[in-house]
Amino acid sequence: MRKHESDCWCIGWLECNYGYHDAFTLAIFLGGPSFISEFKRKVSDSSYAVKSYQATWRKLEKYIRSLGFSTSHEG
């Protein structure tokens, strides 16, 4: 659980620093993990850390889809 919490902080930080969105919406998390290369450069390039980051992102995406959001949904 702590690792997912840490990954969520990383996801938010990377989104704020590297995302190109006018507004923060749940739809940002659809389409699979983003900012992998930035994560490797700025956080960790270990295989374990990257896989954990991707797993957390996929769990967020799964939860958001369970709420009825899709790639065509406007936040």
N, CA and C atoms as an extended XYZ file, in Angstrom:
225
Properties=species:S:1:pos:R:3:atomname:S:1:resname:S:1:resid:I:1 pbc="F F F"
N         0.824       -1.190        0.000 N   MET     1
C         0.000        0.000        0.000 CA  MET     1
C         0.872        1.259        0.000 C   MET     1
N         1.936        1.221        0.782 N   ARG     2
C         2.830        2.397        0.828 CA  ARG     2
C         3.473        2.660       -0.521 C   ARG     2
N         3.813        1.579       -1.231 N   LYS     3
C         4.434        1.748       -2.546 CA  LYS     3
C         3.454        2.402       -3.512 C   LYS     3
N         2.185        2.004       -3.475 N   HIS     4
C         1.187        2.642       -4.341 CA  HIS     4
C         1.027        4.111       -3.971 C   HIS     4
N         1.056        4.410       -2.688 N   GLU     5
C         0.957        5.811       -2.262 CA  GLU     5
C         2.131        6.615       -2.816 C   GLU     5
N         3.323        6.070       -2.694 N   SER     6
C         4.511        6.734       -3.224 CA  SER     6
C         4.420        6.900       -4.746 C   SER     6
N         3.947        5.852       -5.421 N   ASP     7
C         3.785        5.928       -6.873 CA  ASP     7
C         2.759        6.992       -7.262 C   ASP     7
N         1.693        7.129       -6.480 N   CYS     8
C         0.682        8.156       -6.766 CA  CYS     8
C         1.281        9.555       -6.660 C   CYS     8
N         2.128        9.751       -5.666 N   TRP     9
C         2.814       11.042       -5.548 CA  TRP     9
C         3.681       11.288       -6.782 C   TRP     9
N         4.391       10.271       -7.228 N   CYS    10
C         5.233       10.395       -8.422 CA  CYS    10
C         4.391       10.688       -9.661 C   CYS    10
N         3.286        9.995       -9.799 N   ILE    11
C         2.394       10.213      -10.935 CA  ILE    11
C         1.907       11.656      -10.946 C   ILE    11
N         1.471       12.153       -9.804 N   GLY    12
C         1.014       13.540       -9.715 CA  GLY    12
C         2.110       14.527      -10.032 C   GLY    12
N         3.305       14.288       -9.492 N   TRP    13
C         4.437       15.183       -9.723 CA  TRP    13
C         4.805       15.209      -11.204 C   TRP    13
N         4.882       14.031      -11.816 N   LEU    14
C         5.223       13.964      -13.229 CA  LEU    14
C         4.141       14.599      -14.096 C   LEU    14
N         2.880       14.371      -13.744 N   GLU    15
C         1.773       14.975      -14.494 CA  GLU    15
C         1.854       16.502      -14.422 C   GLU    15
N         2.118       17.033      -13.248 N   CYS    16
C         2.204       18.488      -13.073 CA  CYS    16
C         3.389       19.082      -13.831 C   CYS    16
N         4.485       18.346      -13.882 N   ASN    17
C         5.689       18.869      -14.504 CA  ASN    17
C         5.813       18.580      -15.996 C   ASN    17
N         5.201       17.504      -16.462 N   TYR    18
C         5.388       17.101      -17.857 CA  TYR    18
C         4.083       16.951      -18.649 C   TYR    18
N         2.949       17.026      -17.984 N   GLY    19
C         1.668       16.887      -18.672 CA  GLY    19
C         1.300       18.146      -19.426 C   GLY    19
N         0.566       17.983      -20.490 N   TYR    20
C         0.139       19.110      -21.316 CA  TYR    20
C        -1.376       19.201      -21.328 C   TYR    20
N        -1.937       19.416      -20.156 N   HIS    21
C        -3.385       19.479      -20.027 CA  HIS    21
C        -3.781       20.840      -19.471 C   HIS    21
N        -4.906       21.356      -19.947 N   ASP    22
C        -5.409       22.622      -19.434 CA  ASP    22
C        -6.065       22.450      -18.070 C   ASP    22
N        -6.584       21.259      -17.812 N   ALA    23
C        -7.263       20.985      -16.540 CA  ALA    23
C        -6.928       19.566      -16.092 C   ALA    23
N        -6.943       19.361      -14.806 N   PHE    24
C        -6.696       18.040      -14.244 CA  PHE    24
C        -8.018       17.291      -14.203 C   PHE    24
N        -8.114       16.190      -14.962 N   THR    25
C        -9.323       15.380      -14.992 CA  THR    25
C        -8.948       13.913      -14.843 C   THR    25
N        -9.909       13.100      -14.508 N   LEU    26
C        -9.659       11.669      -14.393 CA  LEU    26
C        -9.242       11.056      -15.726 C   LEU    26
N        -9.703       11.622      -16.823 N   ALA    27
C        -9.396       11.086      -18.148 CA  ALA    27
C        -7.905       11.118      -18.458 C   ALA    27
N        -7.132       11.913      -17.737 N   ILE    28
C        -5.679       11.976      -17.922 CA  ILE    28
C        -5.055       10.596      -17.752 C   ILE    28
N        -5.637        9.783      -16.882 N   PHE    29
C        -5.054        8.495      -16.544 CA  PHE    29
C        -5.455        7.365      -17.486 C   PHE    29
N        -6.286        7.656      -18.461 N   LEU    30
C        -6.709        6.631      -19.412 CA  LEU    30
C        -5.682        6.499      -20.521 C   LEU    30
N        -5.513        5.308      -21.028 N   GLY    31
C        -4.583        5.089      -22.126 CA  GLY    31
C        -3.251        4.502      -21.696 C   GLY    31
N        -3.173        4.050      -20.481 N   GLY    32
C        -1.950        3.404      -20.014 CA  GLY    32
C        -0.973        4.356      -19.363 C   GLY    32
N         0.044        3.805      -18.727 N   PRO    33
C         1.028        4.616      -18.006 CA  PRO    33
C         1.752        5.604      -18.912 C   PRO    33
N         1.939        6.799      -18.412 N   SER    34
C         2.674        7.850      -19.125 CA  SER    34
C         3.915        8.229      -18.338 C   SER    34
N         4.785        8.966      -18.989 N   PHE    35
C         5.983        9.537      -18.366 CA  PHE    35
C         6.970        8.477      -17.868 C   PHE    35
N         7.040        7.346      -18.570 N   ILE    36
C         7.962        6.277      -18.161 CA  ILE    36
C         9.410        6.764      -18.242 C   ILE    36
N         9.779        7.399      -19.338 N   SER    37
C        11.170        7.854      -19.468 CA  SER    37
C        11.497        8.924      -18.436 C   SER    37
N        10.539        9.801      -18.142 N   GLU    38
C        10.753       10.818      -17.114 CA  GLU    38
C        10.895       10.177      -15.733 C   GLU    38
N        10.074        9.152      -15.472 N   PHE    39
C        10.176        8.429      -14.203 CA  PHE    39
C        11.571        7.820      -14.067 C   PHE    39
N        12.047        7.191      -15.135 N   LYS    40
C        13.367        6.561      -15.097 CA  LYS    40
C        14.473        7.591      -14.865 C   LYS    40
N        14.348        8.757      -15.485 N   ARG    41
C        15.370        9.798      -15.339 CA  ARG    41
C        15.320       10.499      -13.993 C   ARG    41
N        14.120       10.796      -13.515 N   LYS    42
C        13.975       11.649      -12.336 CA  LYS    42
C        13.754       10.894      -11.033 C   LYS    42
N        13.239        9.658      -11.101 N   VAL    43
C        12.890        8.930       -9.876 CA  VAL    43
C        13.771        7.691       -9.723 C   VAL    43
N        13.615        6.734      -10.623 N   SER    44
C        14.390        5.493      -10.538 CA  SER    44
C        14.310        4.751      -11.860 C   SER    44
N        15.439        4.162      -12.240 N   ASP    45
C        15.426        3.350      -13.453 CA  ASP    45
C        15.491        1.858      -13.134 C   ASP    45
N        15.285        1.513      -11.862 N   SER    46
C        15.277        0.092      -11.509 CA  SER    46
C        14.025       -0.571      -12.083 C   SER    46
N        14.180       -1.791      -12.507 N   SER    47
C        13.068       -2.534      -13.093 CA  SER    47
C        11.898       -2.638      -12.111 C   SER    47
N        12.203       -2.904      -10.839 N   TYR    48
C        11.162       -3.025       -9.820 CA  TYR    48
C        10.373       -1.728       -9.678 C   TYR    48
N        11.063       -0.594       -9.608 N   ALA    49
C        10.396        0.695       -9.425 CA  ALA    49
C         9.516        1.035      -10.626 C   ALA    49
N        10.026        0.798      -11.819 N   VAL    50
C         9.256        1.096      -13.035 CA  VAL    50
C         8.011        0.217      -13.112 C   VAL    50
N         8.163       -1.068      -12.827 N   LYS    51
C         7.008       -1.976      -12.854 CA  LYS    51
C         5.975       -1.585      -11.807 C   LYS    51
N         6.420       -1.163      -10.643 N   SER    52
C         5.507       -0.722       -9.593 CA  SER    52
C         4.747        0.526      -10.024 C   SER    52
N         5.461        1.489      -10.597 N   TYR    53
C         4.854        2.723      -11.109 CA  TYR    53
C         3.787        2.400      -12.150 C   TYR    53
N         4.132        1.525      -13.089 N   GLN    54
C         3.182        1.144      -14.138 CA  GLN    54
C         1.975        0.417      -13.544 C   GLN    54
N         2.198       -0.444      -12.575 N   ALA    55
C         1.094       -1.181      -11.945 CA  ALA    55
C         0.143       -0.225      -11.229 C   ALA    55
N         0.698        0.756      -10.527 N   THR    56
C        -0.141        1.738       -9.838 CA  THR    56
C        -0.965        2.524      -10.851 C   THR    56
N        -0.332        2.951      -11.944 N   TRP    57
C        -1.043        3.699      -12.984 CA  TRP    57
C        -2.185        2.850      -13.546 C   TRP    57
N        -1.917        1.573      -13.816 N   ARG    58
C        -2.963        0.690      -14.360 CA  ARG    58
C        -4.107        0.494      -13.361 C   ARG    58
N        -3.793        0.440      -12.070 N   LYS    59
C        -4.846        0.320      -11.052 CA  LYS    59
C        -5.704        1.579      -11.029 C   LYS    59
N        -5.073        2.743      -11.151 N   LEU    60
C        -5.838        3.991      -11.233 CA  LEU    60
C        -6.727        3.990      -12.466 C   LEU    60
N        -6.167        3.570      -13.587 N   GLU    61
C        -6.955        3.524      -14.822 CA  GLU    61
C        -8.137        2.566      -14.695 C   GLU    61
N        -7.906        1.402      -14.114 N   LYS    62
C        -8.986        0.428      -13.923 CA  LYS    62
C       -10.096        1.014      -13.048 C   LYS    62
N        -9.720        1.691      -11.976 N   TYR    63
C       -10.703        2.308      -11.087 CA  TYR    63
C       -11.488        3.393      -11.825 C   TYR    63
N       -10.793        4.222      -12.580 N   ILE    64
C       -11.458        5.305      -13.308 CA  ILE    64
C       -12.417        4.739      -14.353 C   ILE    64
N       -12.017        3.680      -15.031 N   ARG    65
C       -12.929        3.044      -15.994 CA  ARG    65
C       -14.149        2.453      -15.277 C   ARG    65
N       -13.961        1.946      -14.047 N   SER    66
C       -15.089        1.391      -13.298 CA  SER    66
C       -16.104        2.478      -12.944 C   SER    66
N       -15.664        3.740      -12.947 N   LEU    67
C       -16.564        4.867      -12.696 CA  LEU    67
C       -17.320        5.295      -13.948 C   LEU    67
N       -16.984        4.680      -15.077 N   GLY    68
C       -17.691        4.974      -16.314 CA  GLY    68
C       -16.954        5.932      -17.234 C   GLY    68
N       -15.731        6.298      -16.896 N   PHE    69
C       -14.966        7.190      -17.767 CA  PHE    69
C       -14.374        6.391      -18.917 C   PHE    69
N       -14.278        7.019      -20.074 N   SER    70
C       -13.647        6.415      -21.237 CA  SER    70
C       -12.776        7.476      -21.902 C   SER    70
N       -12.032        7.103      -22.933 N   THR    71
C       -11.158        8.053      -23.600 CA  THR    71
C       -11.938        9.183      -24.269 C   THR    71
N       -13.199        8.980      -24.530 N   SER    72
C       -14.010       10.021      -25.141 CA  SER    72
C       -14.690       10.913      -24.095 C   SER    72
N       -14.570       10.554      -22.812 N   HIS    73
C       -15.200       11.305      -21.740 CA  HIS    73
C       -14.403       12.562      -21.444 C   HIS    73
N       -15.065       13.657      -21.266 N   GLU    74
C       -14.432       14.939      -20.993 CA  GLU    74
C       -14.392       15.242      -19.507 C   GLU    74
N       -13.696       14.437      -18.709 N   GLY    75
C       -13.472       14.704      -17.289 CA  GLY    75
C       -14.722       14.811      -16.523 C   GLY    75
